[in-house]
Amino acid sequence: MKKLGLFLLGLGFSIGLSAQSDMMLYNFNAIPQVHHTNPAYPQQTKWYIGLPAISGISTHYHNSGFALVDIFEKGTDINQNLAELSNNLDERSQLNLNNRVELLGVGFKTGKGFVTLGATQNIDFKMDLPYQLFQILFSGDGSLTNLDLNTFDLETINRTNFYLGYQHKFLEDRLTVGLKAKYIFVQQHAYIERMNLSLRNDGNYNIKATSDILIHTSGPSAFESFEDQEIMDVALPNNTGFAFDFGAFYQINDKFDVSASVLDLGSITYNSYNRDYVSEGTFDFEGVEIDLSKDDFSNVGNATADSLEKAFNFREEDGKSYSRSLMSQAYASFNYHLTPKHSFGALFHTRIWNGEMFNDYGINYVGRLSRTFQFTAGYSIINGTMHNVGAGFDLKLGAVQLYLMSDNVMAADYATVQTTNFRFGINLSFYGKRAKGMSKQEKKVKEQKEEAAETASLLYKF
């Protein structure tokens, strides 16, 4: 049980925290990495190179159940805070964490198309907060005596994506369609396939537990020895699959455009380092005696793991190969261009996990002030959490492009935040020469006006 706990916690927290929404990035095509949200979004650059490991670093955190201040507020009783918090949680309460590092990214224009290729390292951790379990453990008065937990979901994945994308313009460049293919290696994965848990509390913290639990894990983890393993078997194990991103962008006229995308449609087959953790039967669980107000917090993990291992008697088994779909996302956007330099947009985003949708809504402003500096700002409601004020900018110093953005710049006080993220990167980006004279469309319109004027003049003379 300790191994399983370390596996899940290490995988979820080892690189970063996120509820991946990218609300500020989606409409901000000053940054080439916008293709990660929609492979069809038109690029401003003629070609770019994302510098290895620093071309794109994004870290996200989302907790719809509580903020740290709800537990650790100075001058309050932590035990009482936990009791109050547990009563405020419900079935929609979630903890989502994510990190993405762009290992390498390259993009270049070709005719009416644009090609992207590269690799990213992604870590995702999604968990339903077990609100009923919180209530039975922390309610403090024994009022909650019965619990049937069969809807608790958890999944975590650490993967390397190698991608190749292409977008192409149609209908006189008004419609852009994009596709990205990914070949994926998964270093670590875990998810709960079956969680049937019944707890009966007699009011004195003596709990009778009946369990039927199956947890799948795959991939080498931190507690295993790698002395006899090849490094490539660890970095690129035999846990592979394909996924696809699809997108479209349509310029309605000079004032309006719409776009949409669907990401991570695919699945992974897990064959390497598979382990299952199984608990079946009826057990007595006496609970964990810890007083957090007496600075006993450092022992919570070990004491809880020992108690759960003893109570539920998890056994570790060699796991069989299994397949699992990726956690997909979808975006849709509508934009109004006040002028060529200033636009306003409305954005919808959803994450799809185990057949359930978790929705985000946002509005944003984009200022394309110059080739040197572009700016975006907006407001988002992310999975029910309010007060997410986002902003970002891109600064171009010759060929070097710097960018920084966040979906919630108000998150400086980490104790009160429930949703935040940041994205940082450095690219070598080239826009090409400035267009001289009129565009083909402008020339065509001018020619048509001149022909109409000439025809009118001839008719008048006649």
N, C-alpha and C positions, 0 to 999 in steps of 0.2 A: 504493500500500500504506500509506503514511503517513496518507493521508486516511481510509482505512478504519479503521486503528488508532485515530486520533483520534476518529472517529465512534463506534466501539464503546466506548472508554474514557470519552469525554465523556458519552455517554448513560448509561452504567452508574453513573458516580460523580458526576454534576453536582449532584444534589440530596441523595441519601442512600443508605444501605446497608441491605439487609434480606433476610431469608428470611421472608416474610410468614406468620406463624403465628397471631398474636393469641390465644394460649392463655389469657391472663388476661382479655381483653376478652369472650370469647364468653358466659360465664355472668353477666357483671357488668352487669345492666340498669339500674343506677343511672345509667349513662352512655347518653344517647339514641343515640350512635353504634354501639351494639350491633347496630343493624339492618344494619350493613355486614358482619357475620358471619352473621346470620340475619334475613331480613326479617320473620319471624314471631315473633321473641322479644318477649314482652309488654313494653310500655313503662311505666315508673313515672311519667313526666311526662304532664301533660295537654296541654302544648304546649311547644315549645322553638325557639330560634333560635341556630344556631351562628354565632358572630362570624366574619366573612370572614377567611380565611387563618390564624386562630388557634383555630378551633373544633375542629380535629383535625389534629395533625401527628404522623405516625408514621414512624419510621426503624428499619430492621431490617438485621441483618448475620448471615450464616451461612456458615461455611466448614468443611465436614466433613473436609477434608484435613489442615489444620495450623493452628497458631496462630503469630502473629508471633514469639513467643519461640523457636519452633523454628528460626527462621532467624537472628534478630538477638540471641540471648542474649549478654549481656556476657561477655567473656573467652573466647569460642569462635571457631573458624574458620568464617566464613560459607560458604566454599566446601565445607567438610566437612559443614556443617549441611544444605546443599542436596543433597548426595549422599545423606545419610541420609534426608532427607525424601522424596526422589524414590523411594526403595525402599519407603517405607511407604504410598504412595498406591496406590489400586486403582480399579476401574471405578465404584465408588459415590461416589467423592470429587467434591464439588461446591462451587461458589461461587455463592451466591444473594444478591442485593442488592435492596432495595426501599425506596421512599419514597412516602408518600401525604399530600397536603395537602388538607384540606377547604376549598374555595374559598367555599362557602356551604352551609348546611344548615338546613332548616326542617321541623318536624313538628308535627302537631296531631291531637287525638282528635276523631272524629266518630261518634257513636252507638256501635256495637260495633266500629268500625274505627279505624285510625290511619293517617294519610297522611304520607309523607316525600318531600321533593324537595330538589334541590340539585345541586352540581357538585363533583367532586374532580379533582385532578391526580395521576396515578399514574406512577411509573417502576419498571420491573421489569428485572432483569438476571439471567439464569440461564445457568450454564456448567458443563459437565462439565470437571473438571480433567484435562488431557491427561497422565495419569500416565506413559504410555509415552514421550511426548516429553520429559517431565521426566527420565526415567531415561536416555534416550539422550544428553541434553545435559549432565546433571550427575553421571552415575554415576562419572565420573572415571577408570575403568579400562578403558574400551572393551569391557567384557564384554557389553554389550547391542549386538549388531551388526545386528539386523534389527528393523524395526518396520512393521506394517501398521495404519494408523490409519483406521478407517472408521466408528467409533461416536461420534466427538466431536461434541457438540451445543452450540450457543450461540444464545441469543435475547435480544434487548433491545428494550423498547418504552417510549415516552413518550406518554401519552394523556391526554385530558380526557374525563371521563365526566359527562354530564348525566343525572340519574336521577329517576325517579318511582316511588315504592313505596306499597303498600297492604297492610295486614293486617286480618283480620276474624275475629271470635270465633264459634264454633259450639258446639253440644252443651252448652248452659247455661254457656257461657264456659270450658269445659274444653279445647276444641280451638281453636288459633289457626293460621290458614294465611296465608302472606305471599308476595307477588310483587313484584319490583322490575325495572323495565325501564330499560335504559341506552342512550342514543344517544352514540356514541363518535367523537371526532376524534383521530387519531394524528398527532403532530408528527414523530416519528422511529421507525423500526423497522429491525431487521436480524436476519437469521437465516441459518444455514448449511443450505442445502437438500441439498448433496452434499459429502461429505468423504471422498474416496478418496486416501489418501496412503501411499506406500511409501518407507521410508528404509532404506538399506543402509550401515552404518558399517564401514569397513575397519580400525577400531581406532586410527587416527591422526587422528580427527575429520574425515576426508574422507568426506562423506556423498553418496551418489547418491540423488536423490529423484525419484520418479515420482508425478505428481499429476493428479487430476481433481477439481477443487474449484469449487463454485458458491456464492457468497454474495450474497443479496439484501439491498439496503438501500432505504429509502424515507424521504422527508422532507428538508427543508433542514437542514444541519448547520453547526457552528460555523465551518468553514473556507470556507463559501460567502458571497458578497457578497449583502446584502439591499437594496442601494441602489435597485434597480429593482423591488422586490417590495412588494406591499401587505401591511401588517401582519396583516390578517385572513387573507391567504393563508398566512402563516406560522403563525399561532395556530390557525386552523381550516382546515387544508388539505383537499383532496379525497381524504382517506384515512379512510373512515367505515365504521361498522357498528353492529349491534345486539348486545346481550348481555342475559341475564336471570339473576336470582337467584331461587331458590325455597326456601321454608322451611316448617317445621311445628313446632308446640309443643303437647304434650299433657300436661295435668295429670291424672295417674292418680288421685290422691287427695290428702289434705292433706299426705302425707309424701313422695310421689314424683312426679317429672315426667321426661319424655323429650323430646328435640328433635333436629332434623336440618336441614341445609341444603346446597344445591349452588349455587356461585357462578360467575359469568362463563361461562355457557353461550352461546357466540356466536362470531362471526368478523368479521374486518375485510377490506375490499377496498382494496388499495393502488394508487392511480392517480397520485400526485403526487410529483415529484422522485425517480423510481425510478432506481437505479443497480445494476448487477450487477458483481461482481468474479470473474473467471474465471482459473483456472490449469490448463493442460493441457500435458503433455509430461514430459520427463526432464531434470533439471538437476543440476549439481554444487553442493553446499552445503558451504562450508569452515568453517562455524561462526562464532561470535563470541568473540573473545579479550577477555574482561573478567575482571579479578580484583576481586571485590567486597570482599575484605579490604583493598584499597588505596583505599577510598572512591571507586571508579569507578562506583558505583551510579547516579549521575545520568545517565550516558551509556548505560545499558542500553537504554532505549526507542529512542533514535535509532539506536544501532548495530544493534540487532536488526531494526528496521524496514528499515534500509538493506540488511542482509544478506538478509533474507527477500524483499524486493522484487527484489533482484538475482538471487537463486537461483530463486525460483518464477515470476518474470516475470508477476505479476498484471496483467491488462489490465482497464481500466474500460470498461463498455459501457452504453448506454442500456437501461434495464430495461423489461420489459413489465408490464402490470397483473397482480397476483396476489392471492390470498386466503389468509388464514391464521387458524386457530382461536386463540382466546385460551387462556391457561393457566388451567385451571379448578381449583377447590378444593371440598372437601366437609368438613362437620363432623357429628359425632353426639355427643350428650351424655346422661348419666343423672345425676339429682340426687336427693339425700336431704335432706329438711328436718327437722333435729333439732327446731327450733322455728321460728316465723314469722321470727325474726331471724337464725337460724344455719343454714346449709346446706353440704353437702359434695357434690362432683360428680366424675365421671370423664368425660374428654373424648378423642375421637379426631378427628384432623385429617389430611387428605391433600391433597397438591398433585399435579395430573395434568399431565404435560408429555411430549409425544411418545409417548403411550401408556404411560408408566411412572409408577408411583405412588411418592411420597416421603412417608412416614408420620410423624406425631407423636402422642405419647400424654401425657396429663397428668391430674393430680388437683388439685382446688382447694377452697378454703374461701371462703365469702362471708358477711360479717357486715353485716347491715342494721341497724346500731346505732341510727340515728335518721334523720330527714330531712336533718339537717345533715351527718352523716358516715357513710359506708359504706366498707367495706374488703374487699379480696380478697387471697389469697395462694395459692401453689401450686407444684407441681414438675412439670417436663416433660422428656420425652425427645424431642428435635427432630432428626429425620432421623439418628438414631443417636448424637447427641451428648448426653452425660449432664450432670448437675450444673447444670441450669437451674432456679434457684429464683426464682420470680416474685412480684411484689406490686404492689398499686395501691390508690388511694383516690380518693374523690370528696368534695369539701368544698363545701357550699352556704352561701353568704353572702347571704341574701336571695334575690334573683332570679339572682344570679351563681353559676355552678357552675364550679369548678375541678377538674380531674382530672389524674392522673399515674400511669402504670403501666409495668411492664417485665416481659418474660418471663424476664429473667435479671438480677436486681439485683446479682449477684456479679461483674458485668463492669466494675467500677471499674478493674481492672488490664487495660487494653486489650491488652497484649502477650500475655496468656495466654488470652484469650477466643476461643471459636470460634462461639458463638451469642449474640446479644444484640439487644435492641430497646428502644425507649421510645416512649410515646405520651403526648402532652400536648394539652390543649385548654381552652377557655373557652366556656361556653354561657350564654345567658339561658334559664333553665329554670323552669317553673311546674308544680307538682304539683296545684294546685287546692285547694279547701277540704277539711279533714279530714272523713272520713265521721262522721256523727253517728248514735248509736243503732245498731241492728242492721242487717245487710245483708239483702237479700231472702231469701237462703238461710237465714240464721239465723232470720228471722221465720217462714219456712215450717216449719222444724224445730220451733220453739216451738209454732206452731199445731197441728202434728201431735201433739206430746206432750200439749197441752191437750185435744185431741179424744179421744185415747186414754184419758187420765185420766178425762174426763167419761163416756165409754162404760163404763169399768170401774166407775165409781161407780154408774151406773144399773143395771148387771148385778148389782152387789152388793146394791143395795136391792131389786131384783126377787127 
